[in-house]
């Protein structure tokens, strides 16, 4: 009895100590809350760029009013995440940013929300019991910003789409800051060369033949108004380029650049702290041409780029491993693969080292983007010896299973008849040059234009040889030509139905990443790459990969039956791995727990056997 009483007393003391520890831990944690984000993309914490913006970039106080509608479980979870995020903004700002969570219940609060630019909406949530019931409520779910004399708003947030929340908040802060503090970032866009214009409506399929929706420039000016675009017509090189521009953008031309025009561009770059982004290559396709016939021409750009150490070859890259392929079922039930090897789909691949990496997601322009499409690239060859004081790097390559075509006319349309020809090799399609730049013309005066032999300060150059990187290739080829004004009243032409049908999945899968890649490149050109991590949060976590399983490769001798067999074997191998992982996760924890229990049982039995009465 005495032993039982002693054991009970000891147990009571231990329980009291454990309870005291738990109470103390809860009291401490209530006042000292800290989260640890272990995700690669900082998915659940404020990125360093956003923190830097509110800590170093604000000259005045910023007030943020977050209007919410409570009462629905889905909303409560979203509001908690939003509150956690706003806490991190406030803590990072060193007292410059203040926020308030407001549930607009009174007429005065609702009027204030509408005046701030928010939209009232109806919110609903279905019953979890499976019955035909739903909870409907009206209210606000948006954010109002006030900085100095400027006001901005995110009119409505969707609790169903929390992804990218930091991106939109940070960009709105940057927008209102730049307005109030009169900060302008001007980017020049070279025009007058029959180029693929940023104002062309070639991103999505035309609607009833009456235009192809928004343009790249319209989207950027709407969502990222802190960038101001200025057309730069070189006009034969008779005048200097505006020195206030942060950089120049060149898109795929359709007319030859003169030496005098190229010297003006070089003169601009030698000013120092300037940037040049060339989204152009040797592969040219006409707009509204359903045949998608390509010709090869570099339009004189190769003379400028070669001087900067980037050789542009007059050849088209055809990738047989990472290019677009669409399976189509024939009337007999067989699968036929239609390919477009000239449209590359590139992802970062951990199996490749730095010198072979397909997509370098550490480059600011491609930062953490999961996948990008590169339509109709041509080969680039870097020559770092021409820029000894700069760093030259390949940031995008084709796969090793790539051939080239140097024909005068190349059919780039989808076809089941594509067959690889020539030697396989990996080709560079995007190259960066950063640092003190040597003049493309050696600093020698010519045609009345002079420039120093070396830039006054560090500069940045990107050459991306995919000629339609900033367009939707299927919409551009499939959309009908613009109608003359006198015929517009008769209605537009329909365009190519097959290409316009293909343009829709292309837009859904790639355009968001393309737009963000261009926006990131503008950040890099302006020397402001701090907000790239926030941009990366527009995308979800990447899917799990099967590092030990390679996707089936198409050989030149493969027929449709062989391709179908390879695809089936690949799916079967993936399924085997999935089942192995599933059973491992199911059985291993239970087995470890059982082993732990056996060890504990044997220790207790051993202790009992060693008990003595001494």
N, C-alpha and C positions, 0 to 999 in steps of 0.2 A: 504493500500500500504506500509506503514511504517513497519507493522508487517511482510509482505512478504519479504521486503528488508532485514530486520534484520535476518529472518530465512535463507535466501539465503546466507548471509554473514557468519552466524554461520556454515552452511553446508560446505561452501568453506574452512573455517578454519579447520573443522574436517577432511575433505578430505586431506588437505595439511599435517596435522599432521600424519594421517595414512600413506600417501605416504612417508613421511620422515622416519617413523618407519620402513617401509618395505625396503627402500633403506639402512638404517643403518644395519638392520638385515642381508641383503644380503652381505654387505661389511664385516661384522664380520664373517659370516659363510664361506665366501670365504677363509679366512685365518685360520679359526679354525673349521676344519671338524671333526666330531665325529659320529660314528655309535654305536648303542646300539643293542646288540644281545640278544633277549629274548628266543631263542630256548634252550632246555635242553642240546643238544649236542654241543653247541657253534658253530653252523653250519656256521655262517657268520662272525666269528671273529677268530683270531689266538688262539689256545688253549694254556693253561699255560705251558704245557710240551714243545711245540715247542718254545715258548718264552724263557723258561729256557735254552733250548739247545743253541740257538744263543746268549744268554746273558752271560751264565756261562760256556758253553761247548767249546767255540772257543778260541784258543790261538793265532790264526793268523787272518788276514783279509780274508773274504770270498767274492769273486766276483761272482755275478749271472747275466748272460746275457740271457734275455728272448727274443727269436726270434719269431716274430708274422707276420701274413699275414692279412692285413686289406682289407676293401672293401665290405665285406659281413655283413649284419646286425647281423647274428648269431655270427660271429667272434667278432664284436665290443662289444657285450654284454659280451662275454667270456673274452675278453682282459681287459675290465673294472673291472670285478671280479678278474682277475689275478693281475691287477695293485693294486687294493685295498689290496689284500692279501700280495703282496710283500712290500707294504708300511708298513704293520703291522710287517712283519719280520724285516725290516730295523729299524723301531722305537724301537722294542724290543731289538735289538742287541747292543744298546749303542755304535754305530759307528763301530762295527766289521763286519757288513754285508752291502754290497752295491749292488745295482742292476741297470740294464739298460734295457729299452724296445727298441728293435732294429727291424726295418722293413727292411729286407735284399733286397735292390733294386739294389745295384751295384754288379759287378762281385767280387769285393774284399770282400764285406760283405757275399755274398753267399759262397765263398770259405772258409771264416772264420767259417761260420756255419757248413759246412760239416767237416772241420778239427776238430771242437769241438765235433763231433759225432752226429749231427742232421741229420735227413732224410728229403729230399725235397719230397713234395707230392702234389697231385692235390686236390683242395678243390672245392666243388660245393654246390649250394643251389638252390632249385627249385623255380619257380615263384609263388607268392602268389595269382596271378589272376586266377590260375587254368589252364592256358594254358600250352602247352607242351614246356616250355622254362626253361632254367637253366643257371646259371652263373658259369663258371668254371675258376679257377685261380690256378696257381702253386706258391708254396712258402714253408715257414717253420712255424712250430708251436711247439716249443720245448724249452728246458732250458739247458744252459751250466753252469757248476759250476767250479770254480777254487779256490783251497785252498792250499796255500804253493806250493809244487811241484806237487800236485795231481790234476787231472782233471776228472770230471764225467759229464754225460749228461742224460737227459730224452729226447730221440731222437724225440718223437712225442707226442703231446697232442691232444686229440679230443675235439673240442668245444661242441660236443654232450654229453660228459661225464665228466662234471666238478666235479662230486661227487668223493670225496677221493683225491682231488688235494693236499691239505695240507699234507695228509698222505705220498704221494710219494715224495713231495719236502722235507719234514722233514727227511724221511728215507734216501734220497740221501745225504742230509747234514750230517747225522750221519755216513753214509758209507764213504764219502770222508774225514771227520774229523778223523775217526778211522784209516784210511790208513795213513794219513799224520802224525798223532800224535802217531802212533804205539800202538793203544789201541786194545787189544785182549780180547775177552770174550769166554773162552773155556768151552764147555759143554760136559761132558762125557756121552756116550750111552752104556749101559751094553749089551754086546754081548756074544755069545757062549752058550746061553741057549735055542736054537731052538725057539727064540722069533719072534714075528711079527716085522720085521726090518723096520726102517725108510727108508731103501733103496729099499724095496719091491715096485714093480710097481702095487699097488693094489688100486689106487684111481679112475681110470676110466676103462671102458671096454676095453679089448684087441682089437687090430685092426687086423683082419684076423688071430687071433691066434698067433700073433708075438709080444706079450708083451702088458702091460697095461698102457703105457704112463709114465708120470713123477712120481717120488716117492716123498714122503713128504720131505725127506732130500734134494733132488735135488731142489725142489721149494724154500725151505728156504735158501739154500746156494746161489741160484740165486738172490732172491729178498731181502734177509737180510744177506749179506755177512759179516756183523760185528759179526755174531756168527760163531764160529769155532767148529765143532763137532769132537770129538775124541772117537774112539772105546775103550771100557774098557772091556777086557776079564779077568774075575776074576780068571780063571785058578785054581779053587779049593781053592782060598784064599791064595796062596803062597806068593804073593807080595802085597805091599801097593798100594793104589790108588793114582794117580798123585795129589799132593797137590795144583797144580796150577789151577785145574778145579774149576769153580764157582759152579757147581752142577752136579748131576747125573740124568739121565733119564732111567727108567726101563719100557720097553714095555712088552706086554703079553708074558710070557715065555711058553716053552713047555718041560722044563726039570727042575728037582728039584734043588733048591738052597741048598748048604751045609751050615752047621752052620758056618764053617770057612769063607765062602764067605759073609754070612750075617754079621759076625763080622767085616770084612774088610769095609763093607759099613758103619756100625756103627762107626768104628774108623775114617773114613773120615768125618762123620757128626759131631763128637765130636771136630774136629779142630776148629769149630766156623765159622760163616759167610759162611756156606755152605747150599746148597739146594738139596732136593731130590723130584723128581716128578715121581710118580708111576702110569702109565697108564695100569693097569692090574687088573683082577678080577678072580673070580672062574669059569666063563663060558668060555669054550674052544671049538672053532670050527676049523676044519682043512681047509687049503686053497684048492681051486679047488674041493670042495665037494658040488655038487649041492643039496644033501640031507639036508645040513645044520643041521647035527646032532651034538648036544652039549653034552659035558661031563663036570663034575665038578671036579676041582682040583685047589688048591691054590699054589702048587709047593713050599711050604715051606716059601713063602713070609709072610704068616700070623704070623710066629714067630717073624720076625723083626717088622712088623707093630703093632702087639699087644704090643710090648715093648714100642712103641712110643704112645700108647693109642688109636690106631685105629684097632678095631676088624673086620676082614674080614670073613664073613660067607660063607659057602660052599652051596650057593643056588642061583638060577637064579630069577631075578625080572621080572614079567610080569605085565605091566601097561595097564589097560583097559580103561583109559581115555585120556592119552596123548601119544599114540603109533601110529605107522604107520598103516594106513588103506587105501585100494584102492578099489573104487567102480568099478565093472565090470558088464556090461549089458549082460544078458544071451540071448539065441536065442529067448526065449519067450517074451523078452522085460523087464523082471524084473531086478532089481538091486541086485547084490550079492556083499557083502563086504568081501574082503580078508584082513586078519589082520596079523600083525607081532608084537605081544605085547611085544616081547623082544627088540624092537628098540624104545626107548623113544624119543619123541620130546618135549623138554622143553622150556618154555618161562617164563619170570618173570611175576607174576600175582599179581596185586595190592590187590586182595581180601585176600591174605594170609599174615599173620604177619611174623616177622623175624624167628620165630621158626617153621614155616610151609612153608616158601617161597620155590617155586620149583626151581628157578634159581636165584642165588644171583649175579646180574649184577654189584654190587659194588666190588666183588672180582676181582683183577687185571686181572686174566686169562680170565674172562668172561665179562670184562668191557664194558657195553653198547651194548653187542651183542644181537640182537633181538631174536634169536632162535638157539638152538644147538641140535644136535642128539647125543644120548648116546646108542650105540648098545651093547646089551647083558651085562647089569650091574649086579652086585651082591650086596648084602646088606653089608653096613658098619655100625658099631656101635661105636660112639665116647666114650672114657673113659677119660674125662679131668682130673680126679684125678691122673692119671699116669704122667701128665705133669703139675705140679702145677705152674711152673714159665713161662708157655707158654699159648698162647691163642688158643683154639681149636674151630673151627667153621665149621658147615655144609654149603657148598656152592651150593649143588645141591641135590635135592630129587625127588623121584617119587611122583605121586599124591596120595591122600588118597585111591584111588580105585586101589590098587595094591595087587597082590598075589605073592607067591613065589613057585618055583618048586624045589624039592630036588632029583628028579629022577636021576638014573645013566645015562640015555640017554634021551635027550630032543630034540624034533623036533622043530627047530626055523624057519622053512620055512613059507612063506605066505600060509595061509589056510583060508577057510571059515568055518572050523569046530572047531575053537578055542572056548573054553568055560571056563569061570573063575572057578577055584577050590581053596578052602581054604578061609581063613579070609582076609578081606581087611585091609590094614594098609599102612601108609606112611613109606618109607624106604630111608635112606641116601645113596647117591651114590658118593659123592665127599666131602672130608673133608680136611681142612687145619690145620696145627699146626705151630705157629710162636712164637718165643721167645727163651729163654734159654732152651735147650733140655736136658732131662735126658737120659742117655744111655739106649738103648734097652736091654742091658744085665747087667744093674745095676753097670757098671764100674768094674765088676769082670773079671780078666784075665782068658782066656780060649783058649785052642788050640794054645798057644804061642802068642796070640794077646791081647794086652792091650789097654785100652781106658779109659779116665777119666770118672767119674760118671756123669759129667755134661759138656756140650759143653763150649768151651772157650769164645764163643760169641753167639749172637742170630743166630738161624738157621730157615729154612723154609722147610716144608714138605707138599706136596700135594698128596693125594691118590684119584685117580679117577678110580672107579671100572668097568667102561665100557670097556670090553676087546678089542673092535675094534674101540675105539674112534678116533684113528689116521689112520683109514682105511675106505674104502668104503665096507661095509659088502657084498653087492650084487656083486661088482666087484671081491672081494677076493674069494667068493665062486663060482662065475660063470665063472671066467677066467680059461682057460685050464692050466694044469700043464706045467711047462717049458719043452721044448723038449731037448733031449740029442743032443750034437753037431753033431753026425753022422747022425741024422734024421732031423736036421734043414733045410737042403736043400730040403726036401720033402714038406715043408710047415707046418704051425702049425695047431693044432686042433681048432675047433670053439668055444668050451666052451658051457655053458648052455645059450640058447637064451633068455629064460624068465628072468633069473637073470640079464643077461647083459642088457636087455632092461630096467629093473628096476633100474639098476645102474646109468643110464644117468640122470633121474630126481633127484635121490638122490644127485649126484655130483653137479648138477646145484643149488639145493636148500641149501645144507648143507656144501659143502666142503670149500667154501670161509670162512665161519664162523669158521669151524674147524681149518683151517690153521692159521687164525688170533688168535684164542684161544690158539693154541700151541705157536705162536710167543709171545703173551702177557704173557703166562706162563713163557717163557724163560726170558722175561724182569723182571718178578717178581722174578724168581730164581736168576738173576744177581743183584737184588736190584735196578733196574732201571725201575721204573714204571711211569716215568714222561711223556712218550710219548703215554700213553694209550688213551688219549682223541683224539689225531690225528688219531690213528688206528680206533677209533669208527666212524670216518667220512667216512669210506669206505661204510657205510650203510646209506640208506635214512632214513627219519623220519618214525617211526613206524606207522602202520595204526591205524585209529581210532578204539577204542574198544567199546563194548557194555557191560558196567559193570553190568547192571541190567539183562542181558540175559545170561543164562548159556547154553553152548553147550549141545546137547543131550547126555545123558549117556547111555551106553549099559549095560543092565541087563542080567543076566545069562539066563533068560527065553525068551529074545527077539528073534523073528524070523525076516526074511528079510522084511516082510510086516510092522512089528512094527518099525524096524529101518528106513525104508523109510518114514513112517508117522512122526516119530520124526524129521527127517531131514527136511521134508516139513514144519512142525510147526515152527521149528527154523528159516527157511528162511522167513516164513510169519511174524514172530514176528520182525525180523530184518527189513523187508520192512516197517512194520508199524512205527517203530522208525524212519527210514529214512524219510518217508513221513511227520511225525510229525515235525522233525527238519527242513525239507525243507519249510513247510508252516509257521513255526515259524519265520525262517529267512526272508521269503518273506513278511509276513504281519506285524510282530512286528515293524520293523523300520518305515514302512508307518504309522502305528497306532500311534506310539510315535510322529512322525512329525505332524500328524493331531492334536493330543492333544496339542502339543506345539503351533500350529497355533491358536487353539481355545482360549487358555489361553491368548495369545498375543492380539487377537481380543477383548476379553472381557475386558482386561485392557485398551485398547484404548477407547472402548465405555464408560467405567466407567470414564476415564479421561475427555472425552468430556462432559459427563453429569454434571461434577463438575466444569466446566469452569464458571467463573463469570466475570462481567465487572468491578469489583472493582480493 
